[in-house]
Amino acid sequence: MYAILDIETTGGKFNEEGITEIAIYKFDGHTTVDQFISLVNPEKPIQEFVVKLTGISNKMLKNAPKFYEIAKRIIEITSDCILVAHNTSFDYRILCTEFDRLGYRFNRNTLCTVELSQKLIVNQPSYSLGKLTKSLGIPMSDRHRASGDALATVQLFKLLLEKDINKTIIQGSINYFDKRVQKKKLKTLIDETPSIQGVFYIHDINGRVIYLGKGKNIKTQVNKLFLKVTKRALKIQEKAETISFDKTGNDLFTSLKFNLQLDILSPKFNIKGKQKLIAKNFNNDDFIIIEKGRTIGEHAIILIENNEVFGYGFTNLNYQENKLDILKSILTPINNKIKTKNIIKNYLHKNKIHKIIRL
């Protein structure tokens, strides 16, 4: 059972909007079995541009019921239903905010006809309700009024149900209020992440790196991130689709790789503090730092030449380390010289190095 919904609001600041009109059509997949339509007194003025858009004025709402007077009816008509709207995140957020003000937790599973249309009716120039319904020949009256928009959404949803031939896309697109699908996805991502030292990259659905992390055990770090309930962490959890990683083998390479990749990728959800970088010279001009590598027999190498960081990488043979021209061809050059020097300098000051070869 579905509850197809549209809400008009006063406009205003995020989460401070008030409802001015609501329309809900209870739909069993074939026909409308119940409906509720009402103007609502938001107990606050409507933004002038909204009045022009919807035609709903403050005067019209003076004697309309307040939200608490219709709240029970909304709960009843949406009970055991999946909430459907065109851009459900907006309508559902508004409803939840109003119920929160009453001290009631309103939880419903949701479907968005914008997202479904993008999957089932491809290559449309616009997925706004007005333009999409016009291109599909769906009649619409009273645009930007709750009843007119909700009725158009009912017709659009009927079409989407027909187009979902295998009956998997709509079922797979349900957003559960208890986030069961997201929790399952995150558990899979955690299970697929190895317990190694290194740097990990969280990618969104388009493959973009949205978060960069590091640790002695990246599986533990990913698990901690997915357990957090901060606003930033919840956004990462919502958008995370895949995780890739680089094994580093030691603390120095972990710090080095993390900072270098942070500069290159600038992931959306990493907080980059402004750093005043001061060049710090090494005690020697030319030397090689050797740390343990990612596997037995492998070395992690950093070459310092003329008191500058030339590059870093991994070797498996002493022959590679003893031939400077070969070593240079193996190593990855470093661009951010000052930052890298500071990282290495601080590490040398605080940690015991496996081996240093002075040239």
C-alpha positions in Angstrom: 0.0 0.0 0.0 1.2 3.5 -0.9 0.5 7.0 0.5 1.1 9.4 -2.4 1.7 12.8 -0.9 2.3 16.5 -1.8 2.9 19.4 0.6 2.9 23.1 0.1 4.8 25.2 2.7 5.4 28.8 3.8 9.0 28.8 2.5 11.7 30.2 4.7 14.8 28.8 6.5 15.6 25.1 6.4 13.5 23.1 9.0 11.6 26.3 9.9 9.0 26.0 7.2 5.4 25.5 8.0 2.8 23.4 6.1 0.1 25.4 4.3 -1.6 22.6 2.4 -1.4 18.8 2.3 -2.9 16.2 0.1 -2.5 12.4 0.6 -4.0 9.7 -1.7 -3.9 6.1 -0.4 -3.1 3.9 -3.4 -3.2 0.1 -3.5 -1.2 -0.1 -6.8 -4.4 0.0 -8.9 -6.8 2.6 -7.5 -7.1 5.3 -4.8 -8.8 3.8 -1.7 -8.7 6.8 0.6 -7.7 10.4 0.5 -7.1 13.4 2.7 -6.8 17.0 1.5 -6.6 20.1 3.7 -5.3 23.6 4.0 -3.2 24.0 7.2 -2.7 27.1 9.4 1.1 27.2 9.7 0.9 29.8 12.5 3.5 31.9 10.6 3.4 34.2 7.6 3.9 32.8 4.0 6.9 34.1 2.0 5.6 36.5 -0.7 7.2 34.5 -3.6 5.3 31.3 -2.3 2.0 33.2 -2.3 2.6 34.1 -6.0 3.6 30.5 -6.8 0.8 28.6 -5.1 -2.0 31.2 -4.8 -2.3 30.3 -1.1 -2.5 33.5 1.0 -2.2 34.1 4.8 -5.9 35.2 4.7 -7.0 31.8 3.2 -5.3 30.0 6.1 -6.7 32.0 9.0 -9.5 29.6 9.8 -7.7 26.4 8.5 -6.9 23.7 11.1 -3.5 23.8 12.7 -1.1 20.8 12.1 -1.8 19.2 15.5 -5.5 19.1 14.6 -4.9 16.9 11.5 -1.9 15.0 12.8 -3.9 11.9 13.8 -5.6 11.7 10.4 -2.1 11.8 8.7 -0.9 9.0 10.9 -4.0 6.9 10.1 -4.0 7.3 6.4 -0.2 6.7 6.0 -0.1 3.7 8.5 1.4 0.6 7.0 2.1 2.5 3.7 5.1 3.4 1.8 5.2 7.2 1.5 5.6 8.3 -2.2 6.2 11.9 -3.4 8.0 13.7 -6.2 11.2 14.6 -4.3 10.2 12.7 -1.2 13.2 13.9 0.8 11.5 17.4 1.0 7.9 16.3 1.8 9.1 13.6 4.3 11.4 16.0 6.0 8.7 18.6 6.4 6.3 16.0 7.9 8.9 14.6 10.3 9.8 18.2 11.4 6.1 19.0 12.2 5.7 15.7 14.1 8.9 16.4 16.0 7.4 19.7 17.2 4.6 17.6 18.7 7.0 15.2 20.3 6.0 12.3 18.0 8.4 10.3 15.9 6.9 9.9 12.5 8.6 6.9 10.7 7.7 5.7 7.2 9.5 3.9 4.4 9.7 6.2 1.3 9.9 6.1 -2.5 10.8 9.1 -4.7 9.2 9.4 -8.1 12.1 11.6 -9.3 14.6 8.8 -8.6 12.3 6.2 -10.1 11.7 8.2 -13.2 15.4 8.7 -13.8 15.7 4.9 -13.7 12.6 3.9 -15.6 12.0 6.8 -18.0 15.5 7.7 -19.2 16.8 10.7 -21.2 14.2 13.2 -20.2 15.2 16.8 -20.6 13.8 17.6 -17.1 12.5 15.5 -14.2 10.5 18.3 -12.6 6.9 17.2 -12.0 5.4 19.8 -14.4 7.8 19.2 -17.3 7.9 15.4 -16.9 4.1 15.0 -16.7 3.7 17.3 -19.7 6.3 15.2 -21.8 4.4 12.0 -20.8 1.0 13.4 -21.6 -0.2 13.2 -18.0 -2.9 15.8 -17.3 -2.3 18.2 -14.5 -4.5 20.8 -13.0 -3.8 23.2 -10.1 0.0 23.1 -10.5 1.7 24.0 -7.2 -1.4 23.1 -5.2 -1.1 20.0 -3.0 -4.1 18.1 -4.5 -3.2 18.8 -8.2 0.5 17.9 -7.7 -0.4 14.7 -5.7 -2.9 13.5 -8.3 -0.3 14.0 -11.1 2.1 12.0 -8.9 -0.5 9.2 -8.6 -0.7 9.0 -12.4 3.1 9.1 -12.8 3.5 6.4 -10.2 1.0 4.2 -12.0 3.1 4.5 -15.1 6.3 3.7 -13.2 4.7 0.6 -11.8 3.9 -0.6 -15.3 7.4 0.2 -16.6 9.0 -1.8 -13.8 8.6 -5.0 -15.7 10.7 -7.3 -13.5 9.3 -5.7 -10.3 12.7 -5.1 -8.9 13.6 -1.5 -9.4 10.8 0.0 -7.3 11.3 -2.6 -4.6 15.0 -2.0 -4.6 14.5 1.8 -4.4 12.5 1.9 -1.1 14.3 4.0 1.5 13.6 2.2 4.8 13.3 4.5 7.8 15.4 2.0 9.8 18.0 2.2 7.1 18.1 -1.6 6.8 19.4 -1.5 3.2 22.1 1.0 4.1 23.2 -1.0 7.1 23.5 -4.1 5.0 25.5 -2.2 2.4 27.9 -0.8 5.1 28.3 -4.2 6.7 29.3 -5.6 3.3 31.8 -2.8 2.8 33.3 -3.4 6.3 33.6 -7.2 5.6 35.4 -6.5 2.3 38.0 -4.2 3.9 41.2 -6.0 5.0 42.8 -5.7 8.4 46.0 -4.1 7.1 47.9 -0.9 7.7 47.3 1.7 5.1 45.1 4.3 3.5 41.5 3.8 2.4 39.3 5.6 -0.1 35.5 5.8 0.2 33.9 6.3 -3.3 30.4 7.4 -4.1 28.1 5.9 -6.8 30.0 7.8 -9.5 33.4 6.5 -8.3 34.5 9.8 -6.8 36.6 9.7 -3.6 34.4 11.4 -1.0 36.5 10.5 2.1 40.1 9.5 2.7 41.1 7.6 5.9 44.2 5.9 7.3 45.2 3.6 10.2 47.2 0.6 11.4 44.1 -1.5 10.8 41.9 0.1 8.1 39.1 -2.3 8.7 38.8 -1.0 12.3 38.9 2.6 11.1 36.1 2.0 8.5 34.0 0.2 11.2 34.5 3.2 13.6 33.5 5.6 10.8 30.3 3.7 10.0 29.3 3.6 13.7 29.5 7.4 14.1 26.4 9.5 14.2 27.8 13.0 13.4 26.2 14.9 10.5 29.4 14.4 8.4 29.7 10.7 9.2 26.0 10.1 8.3 26.5 11.8 5.0 29.6 9.6 4.2 27.6 6.5 5.2 24.7 7.5 3.0 26.9 8.1 -0.1 29.5 5.3 0.4 29.3 2.7 -2.5 32.8 1.2 -2.7 36.0 1.2 -0.7 39.5 0.9 -2.2 42.8 0.9 -0.3 46.6 1.2 -0.5 48.7 -1.0 1.8 51.6 1.0 3.2 53.4 -1.3 5.7 54.6 1.3 8.1 53.6 4.5 9.9 55.8 6.9 7.8 54.4 5.7 4.5 50.8 5.8 5.9 51.2 9.4 7.0 53.0 10.3 3.7 50.5 8.6 1.4 47.5 10.1 3.3 48.7 13.7 3.2 49.8 13.5 -0.4 46.5 12.0 -1.5 44.6 14.5 0.5 46.2 17.3 -1.4 45.6 15.6 -4.8 42.1 14.4 -4.3 40.6 17.0 -1.9 37.7 14.6 -0.8 34.4 16.3 0.0 34.1 15.1 3.5 37.7 15.4 4.8 38.4 18.4 6.9 41.5 20.1 5.7 43.0 22.5 8.3 45.1 25.4 7.0 48.8 24.8 7.8 51.6 27.3 7.8 54.4 25.3 6.3 58.0 26.2 7.2 60.8 24.5 5.4 62.9 22.4 7.7 66.2 21.1 6.4 67.5 17.7 7.1 70.8 17.2 9.0 72.3 15.6 5.9 71.9 16.5 2.2 71.8 13.1 0.6 70.5 9.9 2.2 68.1 7.0 1.8 65.5 6.2 4.4 64.6 2.5 4.6 61.6 1.2 6.5 59.8 -2.1 6.5 57.6 -2.7 3.4 54.2 -4.2 2.9 55.4 -7.8 2.7 58.4 -9.8 4.0 61.5 -9.0 2.0 60.2 -5.7 0.7 61.6 -2.3 1.7 59.8 1.1 1.8 62.3 3.7 0.4 62.5 7.5 0.5 65.3 9.2 -1.3 66.6 12.6 -0.1 68.8 14.4 -2.6 70.3 17.9 -2.2 68.2 18.2 1.0 65.0 17.7 -0.9 62.6 14.8 -1.0 63.1 13.2 -4.4 60.5 10.4 -4.2 59.2 7.3 -2.4 58.4 3.7 -3.3 59.1 0.1 -2.6 62.0 -2.2 -3.5 62.5 -6.0 -3.3 66.2 -6.1 -4.1 69.3 -4.6 -2.5 70.6 -4.2 -6.1 67.8 -1.6 -6.7 68.8 0.3 -3.6 72.5 0.3 -4.4 72.1 1.7 -7.9 70.9 5.3 -7.7 69.8 5.6 -11.3 67.7 2.4 -11.0 66.3 3.5 -7.7 65.2 6.9 -9.1 63.4 5.2 -12.0 61.4 3.1 -9.4 60.4 5.8 -7.0 57.3 8.0 -7.3 58.3 11.7 -7.4 56.8 14.1 -4.8 55.4 17.5 -5.6 54.6 19.0 -2.2 58.2 19.2 -1.1 57.9 21.4 2.0 54.9 19.5 3.5 56.6 16.1 2.8 59.9 17.3 4.4 58.0 18.3 7.5 56.2 14.9 7.7 59.5 13.1 7.3 61.4 15.4 9.6 58.9 15.0 12.4 58.8 11.2 11.9 62.6 11.0 12.1 62.5 13.1 15.3 60.0 10.9 17.1 60.6 7.4 15.7 63.4 4.8 15.3 64.1 4.2 11.6 64.8 0.7 10.3 67.9 1.9 8.3 69.4 5.1 6.9 72.0 5.0 4.2 74.1 8.2 3.8 75.2 8.9 0.2 
